[in-house]
Amino acid sequence: MKICAVCFTKAGIELAEKIGIEKIYAFHRYAGKHISFTGISEIMPVCWRLYEGIVFIGACGIAVRAIAPFVVNKEIDPAVVVCDDNGKNVISLVAGHIGGANRLAEKIAERTGGRAVITTATDVNKKFAVDTWAKDNDLYITDFETAKKISAALLNNEPVGFYSNMYEPPEGLYNHGEYGIYVGYNDIRPFKNTLILVPRCIVAGIGCKRGVDKDTIKAVLMKVLNENHINIHSVYKLASIDLKKDERGIIELAQELGVAFDTYSAGELNRLKGDFSFSDFVEENTGVDCVCERACAANFGRVIVKKYAENGVTVALGENVNEL
């Protein structure tokens, strides 16, 4: 986690250094070697944008007023922790679960010998926290409103169901309930109110004619995903042959989706064993009989959707069990 500290006193700066925070923003009178500010409004836009965690060392009220214009929702807000300059009370203020503020507060309290102040209901009542569990397992939460209702059901001691072919049920969950959790990349809803948590384990193998634009490639990919009931958020990587390493359309799509784009040589792809589609035209031009399926199978992937071709684009999907 990329963290900064915001300090207002000499004691606060010394505490931030003791904790081991490298980026320290300090009131100009005491800043010394650290990043100086005269007013908190100068630095908050930068801190909010650049850091995954912000540790205010000072009064809680100052922190609340400083961050108020920037808070959006817990899906994207950074973790915000407030600590007095003696390190006695370390308060998880914003993004306790998904942002990691609760754990950040606990780690800081361990270093200062203070007390982590955690107020999220599931933690206080020692109940399963679906958003924390999802974050720990790198699962995409499809519906935060249903996640909130699941937390409410757990806090009221109502049974919450769990179904998955990939994960064992966490302690405190059952195979039944009005509310329940499904973990997988398909659109399966085994409970009346189902929260789908999506693992990032799908590789999209892509081949295309030179110069095909991003939107065309995306449209074909989305068609293949939708027809096979696979959630887009399960895709963690695009893959192709190294002849396409500078293909602008694929690069831009990977950037838009926020995923990696890996390429492999013809030799690497040809060495893969499996039942792959065959194209004389593709082999003549690339040295490989099928780019998209073999790119899926590279790096321990298993092809689950065979090649689909449209508008000069080929797409295949693979599951990488090592990502689970």
C-alpha positions, 0 to 999 in steps of 0.5 A: 500500500502506497501511504503518506502521512499528514502532520501538524506538529514536531511530535507528529512528524517524529511519530510518522518517522517511527511508524516508517512512513516515507512520504510525510507532508508537514506543516511548513514551520516544522517540515524540515526535509519533508514536504511542506504545506501551509494549508491542508487544502494545498495538498489534499487533491494530490494526496487523495489522487496519489496514495492508497492510504492517508494517515493524519497525525492530529485531531480527527476533526481536521481530517474530517474537514480536509477529506470531506470534499473528496470522499466518493464511496468505499469502492474507490476511496483511499484508506484514511486513518487518524492518529493522535501525535502520541500514537495512543488512539489510531482511528480507522476513519474511511474505507475500513474494509475495501480500502484497508483502513482497519488493517492499516490502523491495526498495523500502526497501533502495533508500532506505536503501542496504541489502540486501534479504534475500529467501528465497522459493525462486522468487526466489532461483532466478530462477524464475517465481512464480505468486502474484506473477504473479497478484497483478500481473495482479489474478488470483484464485488458486483453489487455493493447494495446486496453486500450491505444487506448481507452484512445486515443479515449476518449482524441480525444472526440470519443465515447467509448462504454460500455457493462456489465450485472454487472456494470453501465456504467461510466460517459462519456461512451456510448452504441456504438463506434468503441472502447468499454469496456465489463465487465464480465467473458465471451468472449463477444466482442460487439464492433469492438475493445473490451477491456474485463475487467474481474471481480474476482468472480468465485470460482472453486470447486475441488475434486480429488484423493489423490496425483493427481499432479498440472498439471493434476488438472490445465488441467481439470480446464482449459478445464472446463473454456475454454469450458464455455468461462470463463476467467481464470483471473475471478477465485479468489478462489479454494475450496474443502472439508477439507479432501483436505486441505493438497492436494499438487496439489491443493495448488500448483495450487492456488499458481501458480494462485495467489488465495486463497484455502479454505476448508470446513467440511463435515458438512458445505457442507452438510448443503447447500441447492441446486440441487447438483450432487450425487455420492455414491462413493464420499459420502462413502469416504468423507461424502458428495455427491458432493464435487466440487459443494458444495464447489462452493456453500459455502460462498454465491456462485451460481453454474454456471457449474456443475461437470465435471470429468476427470483423477481423478479430478472433477471441478465445477464453481460457481459465488460469487455475493458478490465479485462484 
